[in-house]
Amino acid sequence: MAPEYAFVTHWRLRGTAQEVFDVLADPFGLARWWPSVYLDVRELRPPDQKGGAGRVVGLHTKGWLPYTLKWNFTITESTPPSGFKLVAHGDFEGTGVWTLKQDGDHVDVTYDWRISAEKQLLRYGSFIFRPIFAANHRWAMARGQESLELELRRRRAQTAAEREAVPAPPGPTFARR
């Protein structure tokens, strides 16, 4: 049996739930606005319905550790702008649930990621390296929050000059693909 992980991440962002949902629910933008983690994103199957349910997306991802992961996810439920659910397959097997709640001028975002590690390094190294793998996940999610804040600023820019003034998101920690 593969080692299991449960990660719950909380972000609080200035904006609307719809703005945040629009960014998170667009898998094709991930490699552009969250390049520290998403190296490649490909649609393997289009959605069955409006809102994205049924879409299958293939991913090549990484964190700050010197390994990459290949996996895909299927959107199983989409409820704009309050969130969506996915099922992961590949180097990870499990579920992810994005929940967005409007709170005044802010959005409270929760990502509940419950997976088993299928990649050999993660599977057999978990007993010793579990704290390092957890730190890797926290690093990736911190880059996600930072990158999402930048993406929201970029989307809200009124002029080309304002858009160009938004810093680029943090890139990957190593170039190997």
N, C-alpha and C positions, 0 to 999 in steps of 0.2 A: 504494500500500500504506500502511495506517495505521501510525503509530508504535507500537512495542511497548514495554511496560513489564513489568518483573518485580520484584515487591515481596515480600519475606519478612519477616514480623513475628513476634517472639517475645514472649510474655507469660509471666510466672510468677505464679500466683495461689494464695493459700491456699484449699484446698477439695478437693473430689473431682472427678474427671473427669465423673462423672454430673451433678453440680450444674452444672458449666460447660456441658456438652453440652445440658442441658435449657434453659438460657438461650439459647445460640447457635442451637440448632436450632428455636427458636420464632420464626419471622419476624414474627409479629403483635405481639410485645413490643418489637421494635427501636425503633420511634418513641417508645415510652414510656421505655425505659431508656438509649437511645443517641440522644437527640434532637438532639445537636449535628451529627449526620450524616444520620439517617434522618428525613425530613420526612413521608413518606407511604409506607405499605406496604399492598399489596392482593394478595389471592390471585387469580390468574388461572386456575389449575387446581388442584384438590385432588390430594393424593398418590395414587399408584397402589397403594401398599402401606403397611403400618404402618412407621413410622420416617421417613416423609417423602419417599422416593424418588418422582420423577415430579412433585412439586409444582412449580408455576410461580408465582413471586411478582413482582409489578410494584413498582418502587421509584422514589421521587423523593428524591435525596440531594444532599449538599453537603459541602464542607470549609470551611476558613477563607477561601478565595478567593471573590470575588463572582460565582459562577456555580453553577447547579444541573445535575444530571445525571438523565436518565430512562433507566432500564434495567430489565431483569428477569433473574431467574436461575431455572434449573431444577435441582433437586436430582437428581443422577445416581446418587449412592450414599450410603447412610447406614449407619454401623456404630457404633451407640451402645455405650459412651460414648466410643469412640476418635476419632470425627470424622465428617465428611461432605465430599462433593465437589459442586461446582456448576459449571454452565456459564452464562456471562453473555451477554446480547444487548442491543443498543440503543446507548447512548452509549459503552458498553464491549462488547467481544467478547473472550471468553476463558474462563479457568477459575480457580476458587478451591478450595483444599483446606485445610480446618480439620483439624488433627491435635492430639489431646489425649493426654497421657501422665501417668499418676499417678506422683508421686515423693514418697513419704512423705505429709506433710500438705499438699503443694502439687501443682498441676497445671501442667505445661509445655504451653503452647499455642503452636502454630505456624500461621500463615496464609500460604500460598503463593499469591499472586495474580498471574497471568500474563495480561495483557490487551493488546489493541490499542485505541487511542483512535479512536473513530468520530465523536465530537462535533467539529464543525468547529473550534472554538477549540483543542481538544486536538490535533487532527490537524495543523493548520497552524501552531500555535504551539509544537509540541514541540521543534523544533530549538533555539529560543532559550530557551524556558521550561521545558525538561525538569527542571532542578534545582528550580524553583518548584513544578511539578506533583508532584515526588517529596516535597518538603517538605509539601505539602498532604496527601498520603497519610499521611505520618508523623504529622502533626497529628491527622488523623481517627482513626488507629489508637491514638494516645496517649489521645484522648478515649474511645475504645472500652474500653481497659483500665481507665481511671479509672471509667467508667460501669458496667462489668461488676463491678468490686469493690464499688461502691455497691449494685448490684442483688443481689449475693450477700449482702451485709449485710442488706438489706431482707428478703430471703427467709428468712434465718436468724433474724430478730427473733422473740422469743417473745411479745411483747405489742404492742398498738397503740402504746403510748408508745415502745417501742424502734424500731418501724417509722417513726414520725413523727420520731424523732431522727436518722434517716439523711438526710443532705443530698440535695437534688435533684441529678440529673446535670447536667453543663454543657449549656446550650442552644446553639442555632445562633448563628453570628457575625453574621448579618443576617436580616431577616425576609422578604425577597422570596421568593416561591415561583414 
